[in-house]
Amino acid sequence: MLRSAGPSRGANLSELSLPNRPVRGAAVAKLSWRCAFFPLFAGLALSSCTWLPATGPTAHSLVDQAESQGEPHVVEVNAKVVDELVAHRAPSLRSNFASYGHPPPPLISVGDTVVVSIWEGAAGTLFDGDSGVDASRAAAAHATVLLPQMVPTDGRITIPFAGRVAVEGLTAAQAQEKIRGLLRGKTPEPQVLLSVSASDYYSVTVVGEGIKGARVPLSPRGDRILDILAMVGGAQSPSFDTYIRLTRGELSGMIPLSTLIDSPAENIYVWPGDVLTFLVVPRSFQVLGATGKNAQVNFDQKTLTAAQALAKSQGLVDEKADPAGVFLFREEPAALAASLGVPVGPQGDVAVPVIYHFDLTDPDAYFLAGRFPVENNDLLYAAPARVNALQKFLQLLGIISNPVVNGIVIKNNAP
């Protein structure tokens, strides 16, 4: 009798041996194991994600922490806030030196060099000799030009037949009238002309970077800051990176050169003894978080907005950033912070830390960011999305669980 090589048509399929059945069982076990624990692991990832590596705090955790501590204060960026910041006046030389206008007339000071010329109305006069007279500078027969004299520490100069004459603190016109009065009665119809040929007092000192330092004499008509800048050859650095500090006694003020050029009212008069210091300060901001570039970025332009700062940092990274969590950190003057509704301590803090919050899921926020002024040393931060924590946790879970599951599969497939 012949036996069939295969099962009979009526054979029970459950009695057949299926060689791949254990593999299928392991796969089902693997899938059911993951499905059973997924809600647990997902909850763990969302509730305990602080121990996972991240670029920084999420928007919610940053705001919650700031509110719980009370400082720094978080300010939601809206049209009113941007208007306040745009209208806020930067430091002004004109306001700092409001009590100073046109400089006083030049006064003779210790160290000045003066030249005195004397005219007499008739021949046979006091100055008909060569003693103490610069003959080469005589303008006429009866004109006498005395040798140049430096005003010594006692403030007096020597005039023949008049003695030691105190001229310190006088204008040139006052000094020559005083000398004329001393000579009247000693020579017929004396006329005196006094000029200051060199003065250390009636000048300003120019120092700093990218500039030719010098002591610049002032003209009697008065000179402004840009006049002095032109006298020393101008600044060699970009105007938006150049700052001018004016020091007058114990009073000091600083302003960008670009503002000085654009605002004629800031181009104030300089006074004798002023010090102009030119500083080259490339302005920059720092960017951190879920942006295309984390770095310190230079402005390289006169003004910069928040939208331009984001563009310079290569924008937000799609798979990492939370568009509702863009922040700008800055210290604001107390008066400006108070106008924004930020609590200011009773001690009258000079600078108050403020965090500005942009929600870029709102289309209006892009227009506000295009007007929001960025300042030197601002810090821009893009918070990571909360889903990043879950994604990182699942990746970590896969790294841990895959070897275990694969071992189970291999064991089940073993003969």
C-alpha positions in Angstrom: 0.0 0.0 0.0 1.3 3.3 -1.0 1.5 6.2 1.6 0.9 9.7 0.7 4.0 12.1 1.1 1.7 14.9 2.3 -1.1 15.1 4.7 -4.4 13.7 3.7 -7.1 16.1 2.7 -9.0 15.5 6.0 -6.1 15.9 8.3 -6.4 18.3 11.3 -4.3 21.4 10.6 -3.7 21.9 14.3 -1.7 18.7 14.3 0.7 20.1 11.7 4.1 21.3 12.8 4.8 24.9 11.8 8.5 25.7 12.0 8.0 29.5 12.1 5.4 29.6 14.8 7.8 30.4 17.7 9.1 33.4 15.7 5.5 34.8 15.3 4.9 34.3 19.0 8.0 36.2 20.0 7.1 39.0 17.7 3.6 39.2 19.2 5.2 39.1 22.7 7.6 41.8 21.7 4.8 44.0 20.4 2.5 43.4 23.3 5.3 44.1 25.8 5.9 47.5 24.3 2.2 48.3 24.0 1.6 47.4 27.6 4.3 49.6 29.0 4.1 52.5 26.5 1.6 54.6 28.5 3.8 54.2 31.6 7.0 55.2 29.8 5.3 58.1 28.0 4.0 59.4 31.3 7.4 59.0 32.8 9.0 60.9 29.9 6.6 63.8 30.2 6.7 64.1 34.0 10.4 63.4 34.6 12.1 64.8 31.5 14.4 67.2 33.4 17.1 64.6 33.6 17.2 64.2 29.9 19.8 66.2 27.9 18.4 69.4 26.4 19.5 72.7 25.0 17.8 74.5 27.8 14.5 74.9 29.7 11.2 74.7 28.0 9.1 77.8 27.7 6.7 76.6 30.4 9.4 75.7 32.9 11.2 79.0 32.3 8.1 81.1 32.8 7.0 79.1 35.8 10.4 79.4 37.5 10.6 83.2 36.8 7.2 83.7 38.3 7.9 81.6 41.4 11.1 83.5 42.1 9.6 86.9 41.3 12.7 87.9 39.3 13.5 88.3 36.5 10.1 89.5 35.4 8.6 88.1 32.2 7.1 90.7 29.9 4.8 89.6 27.1 5.8 91.4 23.9 2.9 93.4 22.5 2.4 96.7 20.6 2.4 98.8 23.8 5.7 97.3 24.9 7.4 97.8 21.6 6.2 101.4 21.4 7.7 102.0 24.9 11.0 100.6 23.8 11.2 102.5 20.6 10.2 105.7 22.3 12.8 105.2 25.0 15.5 107.8 24.6 19.1 106.6 24.6 21.7 108.4 26.6 22.0 112.0 25.4 24.9 114.4 25.6 22.6 117.3 25.2 20.6 116.4 28.3 23.7 115.4 30.3 25.3 118.8 29.6 22.2 120.9 29.4 23.7 123.7 31.6 26.5 124.2 29.1 26.0 126.2 26.0 28.5 128.2 24.0 31.9 128.1 25.7 33.2 131.2 27.5 35.5 133.6 25.7 39.2 132.6 25.8 40.9 133.7 29.0 44.7 134.1 29.5 46.0 131.2 31.6 49.2 130.0 33.1 51.3 128.5 30.3 49.9 130.6 27.5 52.3 132.4 25.2 51.4 136.1 24.7 52.7 138.7 22.3 52.3 142.4 23.2 52.6 145.2 20.6 52.7 148.9 21.6 52.2 152.0 19.4 53.2 155.5 20.5 51.9 158.7 19.0 55.2 160.7 18.7 59.0 160.4 18.2 61.5 160.2 21.1 59.3 157.8 23.0 59.9 155.2 25.7 60.5 152.4 23.3 62.9 154.1 20.9 65.6 151.5 21.7 66.4 147.9 20.9 66.1 146.6 24.4 63.5 143.9 24.7 62.0 144.7 21.3 61.5 142.4 18.3 62.6 144.8 15.5 61.7 142.4 12.8 58.0 142.5 13.8 57.7 146.3 14.1 54.8 147.4 12.0 55.7 151.2 11.8 58.2 153.7 13.1 56.5 154.1 16.4 55.3 150.5 16.8 57.1 148.2 19.2 56.6 144.4 19.4 57.8 142.9 22.6 59.3 139.4 22.7 56.8 136.5 23.2 56.3 135.7 26.9 55.0 132.6 28.5 52.6 133.4 31.4 54.4 132.0 34.6 52.7 130.5 37.6 52.2 133.9 39.2 50.0 134.9 36.2 52.1 138.0 35.5 54.0 139.2 32.4 56.7 141.9 32.2 56.0 145.2 30.4 58.8 147.8 30.2 58.0 150.9 32.3 54.9 149.2 33.6 56.4 146.4 35.6 54.9 143.1 36.3 51.3 143.1 35.1 48.8 140.4 36.2 47.0 139.0 33.1 45.8 135.6 34.2 42.0 135.2 34.0 41.6 138.2 31.7 40.5 138.2 28.1 43.1 139.6 25.6 41.0 142.8 25.3 40.9 143.3 29.1 44.7 142.6 29.4 45.7 145.1 26.6 43.4 147.8 28.1 45.1 147.2 31.5 48.6 147.6 30.0 47.4 150.7 28.1 46.2 152.3 31.4 49.6 151.6 33.0 51.5 153.3 30.2 49.2 156.3 29.9 51.1 159.4 31.2 54.4 157.8 30.5 54.3 157.9 26.7 52.0 160.0 24.4 48.8 158.3 23.2 49.8 154.6 23.8 47.9 151.9 22.0 48.3 148.2 23.0 47.6 145.0 21.2 47.9 141.7 23.0 47.5 138.3 21.3 47.7 134.8 22.6 49.9 132.8 20.2 49.6 129.5 22.0 47.3 128.2 24.8 47.3 124.9 26.6 44.2 125.8 28.6 41.9 126.8 25.8 42.0 123.4 24.1 40.5 119.9 24.2 42.3 116.6 24.5 41.4 113.9 22.0 42.4 110.2 22.7 41.2 106.8 22.0 41.0 104.0 19.4 41.0 104.5 15.6 41.8 108.1 16.0 44.9 110.4 16.0 45.3 111.6 19.6 46.1 115.3 20.0 45.5 118.4 22.0 43.4 120.6 19.8 43.2 124.4 20.3 39.8 125.9 20.3 38.7 128.8 18.2 37.1 131.9 19.8 33.9 131.3 17.8 33.4 127.9 19.6 33.9 124.4 18.2 31.5 121.4 18.3 32.4 117.7 18.7 32.4 117.0 15.0 34.6 120.0 14.4 37.2 118.5 16.7 36.8 115.1 15.0 37.5 116.7 11.6 40.6 118.5 13.0 42.2 115.1 14.0 41.4 113.4 10.7 38.2 111.7 11.5 37.4 108.2 12.9 38.8 105.2 11.1 36.2 102.7 12.4 32.5 102.3 11.3 30.3 105.0 12.9 27.9 102.4 14.3 30.7 100.7 16.2 32.4 103.9 17.4 31.4 105.6 20.7 32.4 109.1 21.9 32.8 109.8 25.6 32.8 113.4 26.6 34.4 114.1 30.0 34.0 117.6 31.6 35.3 117.8 35.1 33.4 115.1 37.1 30.6 114.9 34.5 30.8 112.3 31.7 28.5 111.0 28.9 28.8 108.6 26.0 27.0 108.4 22.7 27.4 106.4 19.4 29.1 108.4 16.7 26.2 107.4 14.3 23.7 109.0 16.7 25.9 112.1 16.8 25.9 112.3 13.0 22.1 111.7 12.7 21.1 114.0 15.5 22.5 117.5 15.1 21.2 118.5 18.5 23.7 116.1 20.1 26.6 117.8 18.4 27.2 120.1 21.3 30.0 122.6 22.0 33.2 121.5 23.6 34.6 123.5 26.4 38.2 124.2 27.4 39.7 121.3 29.2 37.3 118.7 27.8 38.5 115.2 27.1 37.0 113.4 24.1 37.6 109.6 24.1 36.8 107.6 21.1 36.0 103.9 21.8 35.6 101.1 19.2 32.9 98.8 20.6 31.6 96.2 18.1 28.0 95.6 19.3 26.9 92.0 19.5 24.2 89.7 21.0 24.3 86.1 22.2 21.9 83.4 20.8 21.2 80.1 22.5 18.7 77.3 22.3 17.0 75.7 19.4 18.3 77.9 16.6 20.4 77.1 13.6 23.4 78.8 15.2 24.4 79.2 18.8 27.0 82.0 18.9 27.9 85.5 19.8 26.8 87.5 16.7 27.9 91.0 15.8 25.4 93.6 14.7 27.5 94.9 11.8 24.8 97.6 11.2 23.5 100.7 12.9 20.3 99.1 14.3 19.0 95.6 14.8 15.6 94.2 15.4 14.6 90.9 17.0 13.5 89.5 13.6 16.9 90.4 12.1 18.6 88.8 15.1 16.7 85.6 14.5 17.6 85.7 10.9 21.3 86.2 11.8 21.1 83.1 14.0 19.7 81.0 11.1 16.2 81.0 12.5 14.4 78.3 14.6 15.1 74.6 14.0 11.8 73.0 12.9 12.3 69.7 14.7 13.6 71.2 17.9 12.2 74.7 18.6 9.0 75.8 20.2 7.8 78.8 18.2 5.7 79.9 21.2 8.9 80.1 23.4 11.3 82.7 22.1 12.8 84.9 24.8 15.1 87.9 25.0 17.0 88.6 28.2 18.1 92.2 29.0 18.8 94.6 31.9 16.7 97.7 31.6 16.9 101.1 33.3 14.6 101.2 36.3 12.5 104.0 34.9 11.9 102.1 31.7 11.2 98.8 33.5 8.6 100.6 35.7 6.9 101.9 32.6 6.5 98.3 31.3 4.9 97.2 34.6 7.9 95.5 36.0 8.2 95.8 39.8 11.1 98.0 40.8 12.6 97.6 44.3 12.4 100.5 46.8 16.1 100.8 46.7 15.8 102.2 43.2 17.8 99.7 41.2 19.8 101.2 38.4 19.2 98.2 36.2 16.4 95.7 36.4 16.6 92.2 34.7 13.7 91.6 32.2 12.8 88.7 30.0 10.8 89.5 26.9 8.6 86.7 25.6 7.6 86.3 21.9 4.9 83.9 20.9 5.7 83.3 17.2 2.6 81.1 16.7 0.8 84.5 16.6 1.2 86.2 13.2 1.2 89.6 14.8 4.4 88.6 16.8 6.4 88.7 13.5 5.5 92.3 12.9 6.3 93.1 16.6 9.7 91.3 16.2 10.4 93.4 13.2 10.1 96.6 15.3 11.6 95.3 18.6 15.0 97.0 19.1 17.9 94.7 20.0 20.7 96.2 22.1 24.3 95.4 22.8 24.8 92.3 24.9 21.2 91.1 24.6 20.7 87.3 25.0 18.2 85.6 22.6 16.9 82.2 23.6 14.7 79.8 21.7 13.2 77.2 24.0 13.0 73.5 22.8 9.6 71.9 22.1 8.2 69.7 24.9 7.8 66.8 22.4 11.6 66.7 22.2 11.7 65.1 25.7 9.4 62.3 24.6 11.3 61.7 21.4 14.6 61.5 23.3 13.1 59.2 25.9 11.8 56.8 23.3 15.2 56.8 21.7 16.8 56.0 25.0 14.1 53.4 25.7 14.8 51.7 22.3 18.5 51.6 23.1 17.8 49.8 26.4 15.0 47.5 25.3 16.1 46.3 21.9 18.9 44.1 23.2 16.5 42.4 25.7 13.8 41.8 23.1 16.3 40.6 20.6 17.6 38.1 23.1 14.1 36.8 23.8 13.6 36.3 20.1 16.9 34.5 19.7 16.1 32.2 22.6 12.7 31.3 21.3 14.2 30.5 17.8 16.8 28.3 19.3 16.2 24.5 18.5 
